[in-house]
Amino acid sequence: MKHTIRGVPEGEDFATFEKVLPVSVADLKPIMGWAADDDCVYDYRLTPEQISAIEKLCSLELPRNLELFLTCSA
């Protein structure tokens, strides 16, 4: 399963930032609050706390001027 962070400018419909995360569902479950592995099939708007946790998990810095979403695909 591929997990991608997409960044969308406020008020826009299309992502201007995209980053594939090198993590598993198991890595993201505690950050996202997922109870089961198949909870990840939706798109999630990320909270500031989730963004910070993902940055720490992946050792990266995400843009601050975009609305960030986590999307998952097979």
Helices and strands as residue ranges (DSSP letters): E 2-8, E 17-21, H 25-32, G 37-41, E 44-45, H 48-58, E 67-73
